[in-house]
């Protein structure tokens, strides 16, 4: 089509003039070409968004199935153990599973969470909860923060290119402060709120971790050390961070912004999305082009 337009321009000059009808043809064909390319790109972006959403739901469903199978295996492994008079009561209420699971095989693999302070049940998990023990460089808790964080697909609509999101993607706290997170999952699949970089002598693995099944909520507390630092917060379910569930917690002045935090920082590889009003801009450009063509042709005839 572009070659045809160039051909019109090449053959349009007759006696040093350009007939108005051929100018209209050229402008119209170029406009149709731009509209076709715009619509094709919009369809591709929409298809990618839909496919990503379906993939995310499928991954979440698979992870829920794996979690259920692992829980069944754990219950079977404990069926013949003598764990004291209160063990059955603790298992049913989801009190602490740290000691019973310390040397057990979970889902065919050796559990690497035996040294974590973990509370686990069918509705979710709280790992490394700490309300009292201070980091070595803190003499007291200087402030207390309470955040209620919601997670789900409904919070991703304002961030193009994301499937999942949180209601809050940045948390500002003072060093040596106590941070309590209430994590509410509004989706039907599991989500997590996990923070990395905490001192390992106090938080095994250097992390604090909340996980909530679909429609469930979990709450826990941790205490940050005295240094100014930016901590990574994300959902550790497969591909959920890449799909938008990524945040940061800044203690004090922080240590800079992390990349690809929705609503906070630029993506490492920014997506190229056309403005929503691209079609209107193109139509206005076409109208202005036609008016300029008419004005030019009138001027040319004089």
Residue pairs with C-beta under 8 A, 6 or more apart in sequence:
1 29
1 32
1 33
2 30
2 33
4 29
5 26
5 29
5 30
8 22
8 25
8 26
8 29
9 26
12 18
12 19
12 22
12 23
12 26
17 300
17 301
18 297
18 300
20 293
20 294
20 297
23 293
23 296
23 297
24 290
24 293
27 286
27 289
27 290
27 293
31 282
31 286
31 289
34 282
35 279
35 282
38 274
38 278
38 279
38 282
41 274
42 274
45 273
49 161
49 163
52 163
52 243
53 153
53 163
55 239
56 163
56 164
56 239
56 240
56 243
57 189
59 237
59 238
59 239
59 240
60 187
60 188
60 189
60 190
60 237
60 240
61 189
63 189
63 190
63 237
63 238
64 189
64 190
64 213
64 214
66 107
67 190
69 107
70 106
70 107
71 122
73 106
73 107
73 108
74 101
74 104
74 106
74 107
75 91
77 104
77 105
77 106
78 87
78 91
78 100
78 104
81 87
81 100
83 100
87 100
90 96
91 97
91 100
93 121
94 119
94 120
94 121
94 122
94 123
95 119
96 117
96 118
96 119
97 118
97 119
97 120
98 114
98 115
98 116
98 117
98 118
101 111
101 113
101 114
101 118
102 114
102 115
103 114
104 111
105 111
113 127
115 204
116 127
116 128
116 204
116 205
117 127
117 128
117 129
117 130
117 204
118 125
118 126
118 127
118 128
119 125
119 126
119 127
119 129
122 213
123 212
123 213
123 216
123 218
124 185
124 190
124 210
124 211
124 212
124 213
124 216
124 217
124 218
125 209
125 210
125 211
125 218
126 209
126 210
126 218
126 219
126 220
127 207
127 208
127 209
127 210
127 211
127 220
128 198
128 203
128 204
128 205
128 207
128 208
128 209
128 220
128 222
129 208
129 220
129 221
129 222
130 202
130 203
130 208
130 221
130 222
130 223
131 178
131 221
131 223
133 202
133 223
134 140
134 141
134 176
134 223
135 176
135 199
135 202
135 223
135 224
135 225
135 226
136 199
136 201
136 202
136 225
137 176
137 225
137 226
137 227
138 175
138 176
138 223
138 225
138 226
139 176
140 176
141 176
141 177
141 178
141 223
142 174
142 175
142 176
142 177
143 173
143 174
143 177
143 178
144 177
144 178
144 180
145 171
145 173
145 177
145 178
145 179
145 180
146 180
146 182
147 168
147 171
147 179
147 180
147 181
147 182
148 182
148 184
149 166
149 167
149 168
149 181
149 182
149 183
149 184
149 193
150 166
150 167
150 184
150 185
150 186
151 164
151 165
151 166
151 167
151 183
151 184
151 185
151 186
151 187
151 191
151 193
151 212
151 235
151 245
152 164
152 165
152 185
152 186
152 187
152 191
153 163
153 164
153 165
153 187
154 186
155 164
155 165
155 166
155 167
156 162
156 163
156 164
156 165
156 243
156 244
158 263
159 165
159 244
159 262
159 263
160 271
160 273
161 244
161 267
161 271
161 273
162 243
162 244
162 262
163 243
163 244
164 187
164 191
164 235
164 240
164 243
164 244
164 245
165 244
165 245
165 262
166 193
166 245
166 247
168 247
169 246
169 247
169 248
169 261
169 262
169 263
169 264
170 247
170 248
170 249
170 250
170 261
170 263
170 264
171 179
171 233
171 247
171 248
171 249
171 250
172 249
172 250
173 179
173 224
173 249
173 250
173 251
174 251
174 252
175 224
175 225
175 226
175 227
175 228
175 251
175 252
176 223
176 224
176 225
176 226
177 223
177 224
177 251
178 221
178 222
178 223
179 221
179 222
179 223
179 224
179 249
180 219
180 220
180 221
181 193
181 210
181 219
181 220
181 221
182 217
182 218
182 219
183 191
183 192
183 193
183 210
183 212
183 217
183 218
183 219
184 212
184 217
185 191
185 212
185 213
185 214
185 215
185 216
185 217
186 215
187 214
187 215
188 214
188 215
189 214
189 237
190 211
190 212
190 213
190 214
190 237
191 211
191 212
191 235
191 237
191 240
191 245
192 209
192 210
192 211
192 212
192 234
192 235
192 236
192 237
192 240
193 209
193 210
193 211
193 233
193 235
194 207
194 208
194 209
194 210
194 233
194 234
194 235
194 236
195 207
195 208
195 209
195 222
195 231
195 232
195 233
195 249
196 206
196 207
196 231
196 232
196 233
197 206
197 207
197 229
197 231
197 232
198 206
198 207
198 208
198 222
198 224
198 225
198 231
199 206
199 225
200 206
202 223
203 222
208 220
208 222
209 236
210 218
210 219
210 220
211 218
212 218
224 231
224 249
224 251
225 251
227 251
227 252
228 251
228 252
228 253
228 254
228 255
229 250
229 251
229 252
229 254
229 255
230 248
230 249
230 250
230 251
230 254
230 255
230 256
230 257
230 258
231 248
231 249
231 250
231 251
232 246
232 248
232 258
233 246
233 247
233 248
233 249
234 240
234 241
234 245
234 246
234 247
235 241
235 245
235 246
237 245
244 262
246 258
246 260
246 261
246 262
247 261
247 262
247 264
248 254
248 257
248 258
248 261
248 264
257 264
257 265
258 265
259 265
259 266
259 267
259 268
260 266
260 267
260 268
275 281
